Amino acid sequence: MAGEAKGLFPYSAEGLVQLVQALRKPDGCPWDRKQTLESLRSSMTGECAEVIEAVDLGDRANLCEELGDLLMNVVFMAVIAGEEGSFSWSDVCREVIDKMVRRHEHVFGAAHAENAEEVVGLWQKIKATEKGAAADDSIYAKKVLSLSALDRASEIQKRAAKVNFDWDNVDGVMAKVQEETAELAEAMASGNEDDIDEELGDLLFAAVNLARFRRRASADELLRRSCRKFVDRFQSMEKMLSSEGKKAENCTAEELESYYKRAKAQENAKKNRK
């Protein structure tokens, strides 16, 4: 609720820094004093996911709140780093401002870019010169372990494509998906759990590659859509059950499948009316 700070801290990024510093004082909050950069990792991941979910749902009020929670984590980490003597919040701001000005030479310098594609090319060229030539010139020298598995797979594939290790058309990618599906079926038939794990991973990798190649939406976004679709249908199914005095946990799998199909049919009917 607006106004609850009671004038203790200004409503600005600097005010948030002051708030975290107050919480970290000896007479502050025991939980906040206990936090470390390592302990905040999981909450940072969670806050990023909640921001993305708010965007996906088009919930602007919730997005405002979630962006604040994410910013709180960013500032919290900067304050802890400041206590360690590593860097301060001002250092973080200076670093990103300098970087953005440097990489937008077409805005703040003498370079020219007529469209978004040229901007990306210029950005990559400037980025490549910032830290000089790497000792390891592999396209995978820069690690991608911090990404989610879906985004990591996509990034690995994008880097391979930059050196022309890619399919000529989507038919080739689709054929690879079908090939991996067949190999998974063979592994399932053999009953070898290690082979099943490997082939299932290969199929997922191929599916991510198909999403990357189409360039419409990332594999992560497509999977999020499918998750939302499943949840929406399941909740519709629960409403049907409730209207008939039933609960999902008391139904058989066959009954639930029947209700789920009804929910799906309702969803499709709504789409057709639009």
PAZAPA-4460 file (N, C-alpha, C; in steps of 0.05 Angstrom, whole numbers, plus 32768, in hexadecimal, padded with zeros to 4 digits):
% residues 274
    n_x    n_y    n_z   ca_x   ca_y   ca_z    c_x    c_y    c_z   seq   type   mol
   8011   7FE8   8000   8000   8000   8000   8012   8019   8000     1      M     A
   800B   802C   7FEF   801B   8044   7FED   801B   8054   8007     2      A     A
   8032   805F   800D   8035   8070   8025   803D   8062   803E     3      G     A
   8041   8048   803D   8047   8039   8055   8064   803E   805F     4      E     A
   8075   8049   804E   8090   804F   8056   8091   8066   806B     5      A     A
   807B   8075   806D   8079   808B   8081   8090   809E   8080     6      K     A
   809A   80A3   8069   80B0   80B7   8066   80CB   80AD   806F     7      G     A
   80CD   8094   8076   80E7   8089   807F   80FC   8088   8068     8      L     A
   80F3   8082   8050   8105   807F   803A   80F8   808C   8021     9      F     A
   8108   8099   8011   80FE   80A5   7FF8   80F6   808F   7FE4    10      P     A
   80E1   8094   7FD4   80D8   8080   7FC1   80E9   8082   7FA8    11      Y     A
   8101   8076   7FAA   8115   8076   7F94   8127   805F   7F98    12      S     A
   8138   805A   7F84   814C   8044   7F87   815E   8049   7F9F    13      A     A
   8166   8062   7FA3   8177   8069   7FBA   8168   8064   7FD4    14      E     A
   814E   8069   7FD4   813E   8063   7FEC   813E   8045   7FF2    15      G     A
   813D   8035   7FDD   813E   8018   7FE0   8158   800F   7FEC    16      L     A
   816E   801C   7FE3   8188   8016   7FEE   8189   801C   800B    17      V     A
   817F   8033   8013   817E   803B   802F   816D   8027   803F    18      Q     A
   8157   801E   8034   8146   800B   8042   8155   7FF1   8048    19      L     A
   8163   7FE6   8033   8172   7FCD   8037   8188   7FD1   804B    20      V     A
   8196   7FE8   804A   81AB   7FED   805D   81A0   7FEE   807A    21      Q     A
   8188   7FFA   807D   817C   7FFB   8098   8175   7FDF   80A1    22      A     A
   816B   7FCE   808F   8164   7FB3   8097   817C   7FA2   809E    23      L     A
   8193   7FAA   8093   81AC   7F9A   8098   81BB   7FA4   80B1    24      R     A
   81B2   7FB9   80BD   81C0   7FC3   80D5   81BD   7FB0   80EC    25      K     A
   81CF   7FB1   8100   81CE   7F9F   8117   81B2   7F9F   8125    26      P     A
   81A5   7FB6   8125   818A   7FB8   8132   8174   7FB5   811D    27      D     A
   817B   7FAB   8105   8167   7FA8   80F0   8159   7F8D   80F2    28      G     A
   8156   7F81   80DA   8147   7F68   80D9   815A   7F50   80D9    29      C     A
   8156   7F3C   80EB   8168   7F25   80ED   8169   7F15   80D2    30      P     A
   8152   7F13   80C5   8151   7F04   80AC   8162   7F12   8096    31      W     A
   815E   7F2C   8094   816C   7F3C   807F   818A   7F3C   8085    32      D     A
   8191   7F3E   809E   81AE   7F3E   80A5   81BB   7F24   809E    33      R     A
   81AC   7F0F   809E   81B7   7EF4   809A   81BC   7EEE   807C    34      K     A
   81AF   7EFD   806A   81B1   7EF7   804E   81CD   7EFC   8042    35      Q     A
   81D3   7EEC   802E   81ED   7EEE   8020   81E6   7EEF   8002    36      T     A
   81FA   7EF4   7FF2   81F6   7EF3   7FD5   81ED   7ED8   7FCC    37      L     A
   81F8   7EC4   7FD9   81F1   7EA8   7FD1   81D4   7EA1   7FD9    38      E     A
   81CC   7EAB   7FF1   81B1   7EA4   7FFA   819C   7EB2   7FEA    39      S     A
   81A3   7EC8   7FDD   818F   7ED8   7FCD   818C   7ECD   7FB1    40      L     A
   819D   7EBA   7FA9   819B   7EAF   7F8E   8180   7EA4   7F87    41      R     A
   8176   7E93   7F99   815C   7E86   7F93   8145   7E9A   7F92    42      S     A
   8146   7EAE   7FA4   8130   7EC2   7FA4   8132   7ED3   7F8B    43      S     A
   814A   7ED8   7F81   814D   7EE7   7F68   8140   7ED9   7F51    44      M     A
   8145   7EBF   7F50   8139   7EAE   7F3B   811B   7EAF   7F3C    45      T     A
   8111   7EAC   7F55   80F4   7EAC   7F59   80E7   7EC7   7F51    46      G     A
   80F4   7EDD   7F59   80E9   7EF7   7F52   80E9   7EFC   7F34    47      E     A
   80FE   7EF3   7F26   80FE   7EF6   7F09   80E7   7EE6   7EFC    48      C     A
   80E2   7ECE   7F07   80CC   7EBE   7EFC   80B1   7ECC   7F01    49      A     A
   80AE   7ED9   7F18   8095   7EE6   7F1E   8090   7EFF   7F0D    50      E     A
   80A6   7F0C   7F06   80A4   7F23   7EF4   809A   7F19   7ED9    51      V     A
   80A6   7F04   7ECF   809F   7EF9   7EB5   8082   7EF0   7EB5    52      I     A
   8079   7EE3   7ECB   805E   7EDA   7ECD   804A   7EF2   7ECC    53      E     A
   8051   7F07   7EDA   8040   7F1F   7EDA   803D   7F2B   7EBE    54      A     A
   8053   7F2B   7EAF   8053   7F34   7E93   8041   7F22   7E82    55      V     A
   8045   7F08   7E86   8035   7EF5   7E76   8017   7EF8   7E7B    56      D     A
   8010   7EFE   7E94   7FF4   7F00   7E9B   7FE8   7F1B   7E95    57      L     A
   7FFA   7F2E   7E8D   7FF0   7F49   7E87   7FE7   7F58   7EA0    58      G     A
   7FF0   7F50   7EB7   7FE8   7F5C   7ED1   7FFB   7F72   7ED8    59      D     A
   7FF5   7F8B   7ED0   8007   7FA1   7ED4   800A   7FA8   7EF2    60      R     A
   7FF5   7FA6   7F01   7FF7   7FAC   7F1E   800A   7F99   7F2C    61      A     A
   8008   7F7F   7F25   8019   7F6B   7F31   8036   7F6E   7F26    62      N     A
   8038   7F77   7F0C   8053   7F7B   7F01   8062   7F91   7F10    63      L     A
   8053   7FA6   7F17   8060   7FBC   7F27   806B   7FB1   7F41    64      C     A
   805B   7FA0   7F4E   8064   7F95   7F68   807C   7F82   7F64    65      E     A
   807A   7F71   7F4F   808F   7F5D   7F4B   80AA   7F6A   7F42    66      E     A
   80A8   7F80   7F32   80C0   7F8F   7F2B   80CD   7F9A   7F44    67      L     A
   80BC   7FA4   7F56   80C7   7FAE   7F70   80D6   7F98   7F7F    68      G     A
   80CA   7F80   7F80   80D6   7F6A   7F8E   80F1   7F63   7F81    69      D     A
   80F1   7F63   7F67   810A   7F5D   7F58   811F   7F72   7F5E    70      L     A
   8117   7F8C   7F5D   812A   7FA1   7F62   8134   7FA0   7F7F    71      L     A
   8123   7F97   7F91   812C   7F94   7FAD   8143   7F80   7FAF    72      M     A
   8141   7F6A   7FA0   8156   7F56   7FA0   816F   7F60   7F93    73      N     A
   816D   7F70   7F7E   8184   7F7B   7F71   8193   7F8E   7F84    74      V     A
   8183   7FA0   7F90   818F   7FB3   7FA3   819B   7FA4   7FBB    75      V     A
   818D   7F90   7FC5   8196   7F81   7FDC   81B2   7F75   7FD6    76      F     A
   81B5   7F69   7FBF   81CF   7F5E   7FB7   81E4   7F73   7FB6    77      M     A
   81DD   7F8B   7FAB   81F1   7FA0   7FA8   81F9   7FAA   7FC4    78      A     A
   81E6   7FAC   7FD7   81ED   7FB5   7FF2   8200   7FA1   7FFF    79      V     A
   81FA   7F87   7FFC   820B   7F73   8008   8227   7F75   7FFC    80      I     A
   8229   7F78   7FE2   8243   7F7B   7FD4   8251   7F93   7FDF    81      A     A
   8242   7FA9   7FE4   824E   7FC1   7FEF   825A   7FBC   800B    82      G     A
   824C   7FAC   801B   8256   7FA6   8036   8270   7F95   8034    83      E     A
   8272   7F85   801F   828A   7F75   801B   82A1   7F85   8010    84      E     A
   829B   7F9D   8006   82AF   7FAE   7FF9   82B4   7FA7   7FDC    85      G     A
   82A1   7F97   7FD0   82A4   7F8F   7FB4   829C   7FA6   7FA1    86      S     A
   8283   7FB0   7FA4   8279   7FC6   7F94   8260   7FD1   7FA2    87      F     A
   8258   7FE8   7F99   8240   7FF5   7FA5   8229   7FF7   7F91    88      S     A
   8212   8000   7F9B   81FB   8004   7F89   8202   8019   7F73    89      W     A
   8211   802D   7F7B   821A   8041   7F67   822B   8035   7F52    90      S     A
   823C   8022   7F5A   824D   8014   7F46   823C   8004   7F32    91      D     A
   8227   7FF7   7F3D   8215   7FE8   7F2B   8208   7FFA   7F17    92      V     A
   81FE   8011   7F20   81F1   8025   7F0E   8205   8030   7EFA    93      C     A
   821D   8037   7F03   8232   8041   7EF1   8239   802D   7EDC    94      R     A
   823C   8014   7EE4   8243   7FFE   7ED2   822F   7FFB   7EBB    95      E     A
   8216   7FFA   7EC2   8201   7FF6   7EAE   81FD   800E   7E9C    96      V     A
   81FF   8026   7EA8   81FC   803F   7E98   8212   8041   7E84    97      I     A
   822B   803D   7E8D   8242   803E   7E7B   823F   802A   7E65    98      D     A
   8237   8012   7E6C   8234   7FFC   7E58   821F   8003   7E43    99      K     A
   8208   800D   7E4C   81F3   8014   7E39   81FA   802B   7E27   100      M     A
   8208   803F   7E31   8211   8055   7E20   8226   804B   7E0C   101      V     A
   8238   803A   7E16   824D   8030   7E04   8242   801E   7DEE   102      R     A
   822E   800E   7DF5   8223   7FFC   7DE1   820D   8009   7DCF   103      R     A
   8205   8021   7DD6   81F2   802F   7DC4   8201   8046   7DB6   104      H     A
   8217   803F   7DA9   8227   8052   7D9B   8217   8060   7D85   105      E     A
   8203   8053   7D7A   81F2   805F   7D66   81E0   8075   7D71   106      H     A
   81DD   8076   7D8B   81CD   808B   7D98   81DF   80A0   7DA4   107      V     A
   81F5   8097   7DB2   8206   80AA   7DC1   8221   80AF   7DB4   108      F     A
   8226   80A2   7D9D   8240   80A5   7D90   823D   80AA   7D72   109      G     A
   8251   80A1   7D63   8252   80A7   7D46   8247   8091   7D35   110      A     A
   8241   807A   7D41   8238   8063   7D31   821B   8067   7D27   111      A     A
   8214   8058   7D12   81F9   805A   7D07   81ED   803E   7D05   112      H     A
   81D3   803D   7D0B   81C4   8024   7D09   81A8   802B   7CFF   113      A     A
   81A0   8020   7CE9   8186   8027   7CDC   816F   8016   7CE6   114      E     A
   8175   7FFE   7CF1   8160   7FEC   7CFA   8169   7FDB   7D11   115      N     A
   8157   7FCC   7D1C   815D   7FBC   7D34   8173   7FA7   7D2F   116      A     A
   8173   7F9C   7D16   8187   7F88   7D10   81A3   7F94   7D10   117      E     A
   81A6   7FAD   7D05   81C0   7FBA   7D05   81C8   7FC1   7D22   118      E     A
   81B4   7FC8   7D33   81BA   7FCE   7D4F   81C6   7FB6   7D5C   119      V     A
   81BA   7F9E   7D58   81C4   7F85   7D64   81E0   7F80   7D5B   120      V     A
   81E5   7F83   7D41   8200   7F7E   7D37   8215   7F91   7D43   121      G     A
   820E   7FAA   7D46   821F   7FBE   7D52   8224   7FB7   7D6F   122      L     A
   820E   7FB0   7D7D   8210   7FA8   7D99   8224   7F92   7D9D   123      W     A
   8221   7F7D   7D8D   8233   7F66   7D8F   8250   7F6D   7D89   124      Q     A
   8254   7F7E   7D76   826F   7F87   7D6E   827C   7F96   7D86   125      K     A
   826D   7FA8   7D92   8278   7FB8   7DA8   827D   7FA5   7DC0   126      I     A
   826A   7F93   7DC5   826C   7F81   7DDB   8285   7F70   7DD9   127      K     A
   828B   7F68   7DC0   82A3   7F56   7DBB   82BD   7F64   7DC1   128      A     A
   82BD   7F7F   7DBF   82D6   7F8E   7DC3   82DA   7F97   7DE0   129      T     A
   82C5   7F94   7DF1   82C6   7F9F   7E0C   82DB   7F91   7E1E   130      E     A
   82DD   7F77   7E1B   82EF   7F68   7E2D   8306   7F5C   7E1E   131      K     A
   8309   7F65   7E04   8320   7F5B   7DF5   831C   7F3F   7DEC   132      G     A
   832F   7F34   7DDD   832D   7F19   7DD3   832F   7F05   7DEA   133      A     A
   831D   7EF2   7DEB   831D   7EDE   7E00   8333   7ECA   7DFA   134      A     A
   833F   7EBF   7E10   8354   7EAB   7E0D   8348   7E92   7E00   135      A     A
   832F   7E8C   7E06   8321   7E75   7DFB   830E   7E80   7DE6   136      D     A
   8313   7E7A   7DCC   8302   7E85   7DB7   82EB   7E73   7DAF   137      D     A
   82E5   7E5F   7DBF   82CE   7E4E   7DBA   82B4   7E5E   7DBC   138      S     A
   82A0   7E57   7DAC   8287   7E65   7DAD   8279   7E60   7DC8   139      I     A
   8283   7E4C   7DD6   8277   7E45   7DF1   828A   7E4D   7E07   140      Y     A
   829E   7E5E   7E02   82B0   7E67   7E17   82A2   7E75   7E2D   141      A     A
   828E   7E86   7E25   827E   7E93   7E3A   8268   7E80   7E43   142      K     A
   8268   7E79   7E5C   8256   7E65   7E67   8239   7E6F   7E66   143      K     A
   8227   7E5C   7E65   820A   7E62   7E65   81FC   7E53   7E7B   144      V     A
   820B   7E4B   7E8F   81FF   7E3A   7EA5   81EB   7E49   7EB5   145      L     A
   81EC   7E64   7EB5   81DA   7E74   7EC6   81BE   7E74   7EBA   146      S     A
   81BB   7E6D   7EA0   81A1   7E6D   7E93   8191   7E54   7E9B   147      L     A
   8176   7E56   7E98   8166   7E3F   7E9C   816D   7E2B   7E86   148      S     A
   8166   7E11   7E8A   816E   7DFD   7E77   8163   7E03   7E5B   149      A     A
   814A   7E0C   7E5A   813E   7E13   7E40   814D   7E29   7E32   150      L     A
   8153   7E3F   7E41   8161   7E55   7E35   817E   7E4E   7E2F   151      D     A
   818A   7E3D   7E40   81A5   7E34   7E3B   81A7   7E25   7E21   152      R     A
   8194   7E13   7E1D   8194   7E03   7E04   8191   7E16   7DEC   153      A     A
   817F   7E29   7DEE   817B   7E3C   7DD8   8194   7E4C   7DD2   154      S     A
   81A1   7E55   7DE8   81BA   7E65   7DE4   81D0   7E55   7DD8   155      E     A
   81D3   7E3C   7DE0   81E6   7E2A   7DD4   81E1   7E27   7DB6   156      I     A
   81C8   7E23   7DAF   81C1   7E20   7D93   81C5   7E39   7D83   157      Q     A
   81BF   7E50   7D8F   81C4   7E6A   7D81   81E1   7E6E   7D7B   158      K     A
   81F2   7E67   7D8E   820F   7E6B   7D8A   8219   7E59   7D73   159      R     A
   820F   7E40   7D72   8216   7E2E   7D5D   820D   7E39   7D42   160      A     A
   81F5   7E45   7D41   81EA   7E50   7D29   81FB   7E67   7D1E   161      A     A
   8207   7E76   7D30   8217   7E8D   7D28   8230   7E85   7D17   162      K     A
   8239   7E6C   7D1B   824F   7E62   7D0B   8245   7E4F   7CF5   163      V     A
   822B   7E52   7CEE   821F   7E43   7CD8   821A   7E26   7CDE   164      N     A
   821B   7E1E   7CF8   8215   7E02   7CFF   81F7   7E02   7D06   165      F     A
   81E6   7E01   7CF1   81CA   7E03   7CF4   81BB   7DF6   7CDD   166      D     A
   81A1   7DF2   7CE0   8191   7DE6   7CCB   818C   7DFA   7CB5   167      W     A
   8188   7DF0   7C9D   8181   7E02   7C86   8164   7E0C   7C87   168      D     A
   8153   7DFB   7C92   8137   7E02   7C93   8129   7DF3   7CAA   169      N     A
   8111   7DFB   7CB0   8103   7DF0   7CC7   80FD   7DD2   7CC3   170      V     A
   80FC   7DC9   7CAA   80F7   7DAC   7CA6   810D   7D9B   7CB2   171      D     A
   8126   7DA5   7CB0   813C   7D96   7CBC   813A   7D94   7CDA   172      G     A
   8131   7DAA   7CE6   812E   7DAA   7D03   8118   7D97   7D0B   173      V     A
   8102   7D98   7CFC   80EB   7D86   7D02   80F3   7D69   7CFF   174      M     A
   8103   7D63   7CEB   810C   7D48   7CE7   811D   7D3F   7CFF   175      A     A
   812D   7D51   7D0A   813D   7D4B   7D21   812B   7D44   7D39   176      K     A
   8116   7D54   7D3D   8103   7D4E   7D53   80F7   7D33   7D4F   177      V     A
   80EF   7D2C   7D37   80E4   7D12   7D32   80F8   7CFB   7D36   178      Q     A
   8111   7D01   7D2F   8127   7CED   7D33   812B   7CE8   7D51   179      E     A
   812B   7CFE   7D60   812F   7CFB   7D7D   8117   7CED   7D8A   180      E     A
   80FF   7CF2   7D80   80E7   7CE5   7D8A   80E9   7CC7   7D86   181      T     A
   80F2   7CBF   7D6E   80F5   7CA3   7D68   810A   7C96   7D79   182      A     A
   8120   7CA4   7D7E   8135   7C99   7D8F   812C   7C96   7DAC   183      E     A
   811B   7CA9   7DB5   8110   7CA7   7DD0   80FE   7C8E   7DD2   184      L     A
   80EE   7C8A   7DBD   80DC   7C73   7DBD   80EC   7C59   7DBE   185      A     A
   8102   7C58   7DB0   8114   7C40   7DB1   811F   7C3C   7DCD   186      E     A
   8127   7C52   7DD9   8133   7C50   7DF5   811D   7C47   7E08   187      A     A
   8105   7C51   7E05   80EF   7C49   7E17   80E9   7C2B   7E13   188      M     A
   80EB   7C22   7DFB   80E6   7C05   7DF5   80FB   7BF4   7E02   189      A     A
   8114   7BFE   7E02   812A   7BEF   7E0E   8129   7BEE   7E2C   190      S     A
   811D   7C02   7E38   811A   7C02   7E55   8133   7C0C   7E63   191      G     A
   8148   7C15   7E54   8160   7C1F   7E5F   815C   7C3C   7E69   192      N     A
   815B   7C40   7E83   8154   7C5B   7E8E   8168   7C70   7E86   193      E     A
   8182   7C69   7E85   8196   7C7D   7E7E   8192   7C86   7E61   194      D     A
   818C   7C73   7E4F   8187   7C7A   7E33   816E   7C8B   7E31   195      D     A
   815A   7C84   7E40   8141   7C94   7E40   8147   7CB1   7E48   196      I     A
   8156   7CB4   7E5E   815D   7CCF   7E67   816B   7CDF   7E51   197      D     A
   817F   7CD2   7E45   818F   7CDF   7E30   817E   7CE7   7E18   198      E     A
   816D   7CD5   7E0F   815D   7CDA   7DF7   8147   7CEF   7DFD   199      E     A
   813D   7CEF   7E15   8129   7D03   7E1D   8135   7D1E   7E1D   200      L     A
   814E   7D20   7E27   815C   7D39   7E27   8162   7D43   7E0A   201      G     A
   8169   7D30   7DF9   816E   7D37   7DDD   8155   7D41   7DCF   202      D     A
   813E   7D35   7DD6   8125   7D3D   7DCA   811E   7D5A   7DD3   203      L     A
   8122   7D5F   7DED   811D   7D7A   7DF7   812F   7D8F   7DE9   204      L     A
   8148   7D87   7DE5   815B   7D99   7DD8   8152   7D9F   7DBC   205      F     A
   8149   7D8A   7DAE   8140   7D8D   7D92   8127   7D9F   7D91   206      A     A
   8115   7D9C   7DA5   80FC   7DAC   7DA6   8103   7DC9   7DAA   207      A     A
   8116   7DCF   7DBC   811F   7DEA   7DC0   812B   7DF6   7DA6   208      V     A
   8139   7DE5   7D98   8145   7DEE   7D7E   8130   7DF6   7D6A   209      N     A
   811A   7DE7   7D6A   8104   7DED   7D58   80F8   7E08   7D5F   210      L     A
   80F4   7E0D   7D79   80EA   7E27   7D81   80FD   7E3E   7D79   211      A     A
   8117   7E39   7D7D   812B   7E4E   7D76   812B   7E53   7D58   212      R     A
   812A   7E3E   7D48   812B   7E41   7D2B   8113   7E51   7D20   213      F     A
   80FC   7E4D   7D2C   80E4   7E5A   7D22   80E4   7E78   7D29   214      R     A
   80F3   7E80   7D3D   80F6   7E9D   7D44   80DC   7EAB   7D4A   215      R     A
   80C8   7E9D   7D54   80AF   7EAA   7D5C   80AE   7EAF   7D7A   216      R     A
   80B4   7E9A   7D89   80B4   7E9C   7DA6   80C8   7E88   7DB1   217      A     A
   80D5   7E8F   7DC7   80E9   7E7D   7DD2   80DB   7E64   7DDD   218      S     A
   80EB   7E4F   7DE0   80E1   7E36   7DEC   80D6   7E3B   7E08   219      A     A
   80E3   7E4D   7E17   80D9   7E53   7E32   80BE   7E60   7E30   220      D     A
   80BA   7E73   7E1E   80A0   7E80   7E1B   808A   7E6D   7E12   221      E     A
   8091   7E5B   7E00   807E   7E48   7DF6   8075   7E35   7E0C   222      L     A
   8089   7E2C   7E1C   8083   7E1A   7E32   8072   7E28   7E48   223      L     A
   8078   7E42   7E4C   8068   7E51   7E5F   804A   7E53   7E55   224      R     A
   8047   7E57   7E3B   802C   7E58   7E30   801D   7E3D   7E35   225      R     A
   802C   7E27   7E30   801F   7E0D   7E34   8019   7E09   7E52   226      S     A
   802A   7E12   7E63   8025   7E0F   7E80   800C   7E1F   7E87   227      C     A
   800A   7E38   7E7D   7FF2   7E48   7E83   7FD9   7E3B   7E78   228      R     A
   7FDB   7E30   7E60   7FC4   7E23   7E54   7FBB   7E0B   7E64   229      K     A
   7FCE   7DFB   7E6E   7FC7   7DE4   7E7E   7FB9   7DED   7E98   230      F     A
   7FC5   7E01   7EA5   7FB9   7E0B   7EBF   7F9D   7E16   7EBA   231      V     A
   7F9A   7E25   7EA5   7F7F   7E30   7E9F   7F6B   7E1A   7E9B   232      D     A
   7F73   7E06   7E8B   7F60   7DF0   7E86   7F5A   7DE0   7EA0   233      R     A
   7F6F   7DDC   7EB0   7F6B   7DCD   7EC9   7F58   7DDC   7EDC   234      F     A
   7F5C   7DF7   7EDD   7F4A   7E07   7EEF   7F2E   7E07   7EE4   235      Q     A
   7F2A   7E07   7ECA   7F0F   7E05   7EBE   7F03   7DEA   7EC6   236      S     A
   7F13   7DD5   7EC5   7F0A   7DBB   7ECC   7F02   7DBA   7EE9   237      M     A
   7F12   7DC7   7EFB   7F0B   7DC8   7F17   7EF0   7DD6   7F1C   238      E     A
   7EEB   7DEB   7F0C   7ED1   7DF9   7F0F   7EBA   7DE7   7F07   239      K     A
   7EBE   7DD8   7EF2   7EA9   7DC5   7EE9   7EA4   7DB1   7EFF   240      M     A
   7EB9   7DA6   7F0B   7EB6   7D92   7F20   7EA8   7D9E   7F38   241      L     A
   7EB0   7DB7   7F3F   7EA4   7DC4   7F56   7E86   7DC9   7F52   242      S     A
   7E7E   7DD0   7F39   7E62   7DD5   7F34   7E51   7DBC   7F36   243      S     A
   7E5F   7DA5   7F35   7E51   7D8C   7F38   7E56   7D7F   7F53   244      E     A
   7E62   7D8F   7F65   7E67   7D85   7F80   7E7D   7D71   7F82   245      G     A
   7E90   7D72   7F6F   7EA6   7D5F   7F6F   7EC0   7D6D   7F74   246      K     A
   7ED5   7D5D   7F7B   7EF0   7D67   7F7E   7F03   7D55   7F6D   247      K     A
   7F17   7D61   7F63   7F2A   7D53   7F51   7F36   7D3B   7F5F   248      A     A
   7F3D   7D3E   7F79   7F4B   7D29   7F87   7F39   7D10   7F8C   249      E     A
   7F1F   7D13   7F88   7F0D   7CFD   7F8C   7F04   7CF0   7F72   250      N     A
   7F0F   7CF9   7F5C   7F08   7CEF   7F41   7F1D   7CDB   7F37   251      C     A
   7F14   7CC9   7F26   7F27   7CB7   7F19   7F36   7CC6   7F02   252      T     A
   7F4C   7CBA   7EF9   7F5B   7CC6   7EE3   7F4A   7CC9   7ECA   253      A     A
   7F38   7CB5   7EC6   7F27   7CB5   7EAE   7F13   7CCC   7EB0   254      E     A
   7F08   7CD1   7EC8   7EF5   7CE7   7ECC   7F02   7D02   7EC7   255      E     A
   7F1A   7D05   7ED3   7F29   7D1E   7ECF   7F2F   7D23   7EB2   256      L     A
   7F37   7D0E   7EA4   7F3D   7D11   7E87   7F24   7D1B   7E78   257      E     A
   7F0D   7D10   7E7F   7EF4   7D18   7E72   7EEE   7D36   7E78   258      S     A
   7EF1   7D3F   7E91   7EEC   7D5B   7E97   7F01   7D6D   7E8A   259      Y     A
   7F1A   7D63   7E89   7F2F   7D73   7E7C   7F29   7D78   7E5F   260      Y     A
   7F1F   7D63   7E51   7F18   7D66   7E35   7F01   7D79   7E32   261      K     A
   7EEE   7D79   7E45   7ED8   7D8C   7E44   7EE2   7DA9   7E46   262      R     A
   7EF5   7DAC   7E59   7F01   7DC7   7E5D   7F10   7DD0   7E44   263      A     A
   7F1D   7DBD   7E37   7F2C   7DC4   7E1E   7F18   7DCB   7E08   264      K     A
   7F01   7DBD   7E07   7EED   7DC3   7DF2   7EE1   7DDE   7DF7   265      A     A
   7EDD   7DE6   7E10   7ED2   7E00   7E16   7EE6   7E16   7E0D   266      Q     A
   7F00   7E11   7E13   7F15   7E24   7E0B   7F15   7E28   7DED   267      E     A
   7F14   7E11   7DDE   7F14   7E13   7DC1   7EFB   7E21   7DB6   268      N     A
   7EE5   7E1D   7DC3   7ECC   7E2A   7DBB   7ECE   7E48   7DBE   269      A     A
   7EDB   7E51   7DD4   7EDF   7E6E   7DD9   7EF1   7E7A   7DC3   270      K     A
   7F06   7E6B   7DBC   7F18   7E74   7DA7   7F0A   7E78   7D8D   271      K     A
   7EF9   7E64   7D86   7EEB   7E65   7D6C   7ED6   7E7C   7D6B   272      N     A
   7ECD   7E85   7D82   7EB9   7E9B   7D82   7EC7   7EB6   7D7F   273      R     A
   7EE1   7EB7   7D83   7EEF   7ED1   7D81   7EF4   7ED8   7D64   274      K     A
***
